[in-house]
Amino acid sequence: MPEPLAPRDLLALDRQHVWHPYGPMPGTATPLLVESASGVRLRLAEPAEGQSELVDGMSSWWSAVHGYNHPVLNDAARGQLERMSHVMFGGLTHEPGVRLAKRLVDITPEPLQHVFLADSGSVSVEVAVKMCLQYWRSVGKPAKQRLLTWRGGYHGDTWQPMSVCDPEGGMHELWQGVLPRQIFADTPPAGFDAPPDEAYAAHLRELIGRHADELAAVIVEPVVQGAGGMSFHSPGYLRVLREACDAHDVLLVLDEIATGFGRTGTLFAAEHAGIAPDVMCVGKALTGGYLTLAATLCTTAVAEGISRGELPVLAHGPTFMGNPLAAAVADASIGLLLSQDWAREVKRIESGLTEALAPAGELPGVRDVRVLGAIGVVQLDHPVDLAAATRAAVREGVWLRPFRDLIYTMPPYITADDDVARIGAAVCAAAREG
Ligand SMILES: *Cc1c(COP(=O)(O)O)cnc(C)c1O
């Protein structure tokens, strides 16, 4: 083992050399140094705001649904590590990869039968887009190359996903004119329970119809738009998209990277609408937050179309494709999820957040408070003061990472009622001080 470094030295080296998400180099903010994590708690190397442990309100960006250091996932990782941590997937296969693919086929909407394992959510979206474009090329409609999405979305940080992120006010605004130009519908009207707006549905149908000749696919996040604005919409719009895509020969891609594995109250958000996409991306909670892994699933029609083409293969093969360690943990994580009444836990957190976030509605500067499944959002009427909001949450013993005008939480499903209440109180404190 190398000599341990003192926290102060680690933070100095971090600032000097380490690039953090969406940050400048060298860094300007000092991150909290995490020493270990267990259950729903992050243990800090040095106390912050008098707290040496923080309840995690973020599930490490939607992923750690079972909490940290879980014995079942630890065993899966350890067991696989002793067999092999990795072998290439070209010309070779292995049990964890096959088991995981079968498991994903079994739990996702029935028409999805084939699985491409990718190394991150963004890559799974790249693969989804490549599948759709190549499908149309293979079946003799090469002009169908563009994508349609609605505004307010987020699909990742690599190039194709960036082109379907919200083009305004988002982090990728800088690249307008450089990115492929996609077709944008208006943001879906807000409200999971709001009756679908007929004028908006007509707008979607009209755009898809008008651009059908050049459209390869419609790609959206179903029901919850995550990093594009944490907003919820009626599942009815997904049915509108499904029908319009069918009517106009356009593929439908659902990006379930954030919504998958129970977060919105159904195993996949598409189930709220009772529809199946042609292509679907999953990631984030796939490995329970242990390792990086994502997957792109598609129907037999899409797979056969591609495999009949002039280039009858999908030309994509990440070096670490199908990583056995990640696949074994993912299979164990899905098994663990399905072995419990996860839907009841998500409902329980939904009730807890609804109660605990209600006081935020009375605060000055708060525009909206909304909860769906194990997701709670407080939207301000101004950009959040990130440092002040984070400090306020940490003082309450909770880890939150607000962005834009949003203070939000999606806790691990194992979060106990008193910790859900504590997270809620921290969100309110962050809203007051941020
Ligand atoms: C996080 C996210 C992605 C990107 O996944 P990465 O693993 O960060 O590349 C894509 N789509 C949605 C909806 C996401 O929430």
The ligand as a Gaussian input file, in Angstrom:
#p B3LYP/6-31G(d) Opt

LIG

0 1
 C      -26.702000      10.746000     -17.087000
 C      -27.496000      10.617000     -18.320000
 C      -26.884000      10.311000     -19.555000
 C      -25.379000      10.160000     -19.691000
 O      -24.883000       9.078000     -18.974000
 P      -23.303000       9.053000     -18.574000
 O      -23.139000       7.720000     -17.928000
 O      -23.103000      10.200000     -17.646000
 O      -22.543000       9.195000     -19.832000
 C      -27.688000      10.188000     -20.658000
 N      -29.027000      10.330000     -20.573000
 C      -29.652000      10.602000     -19.412000
 C      -31.132000      10.739000     -19.384000
 C      -28.910000      10.779000     -18.249000
 O      -29.532000      11.084000     -17.100000

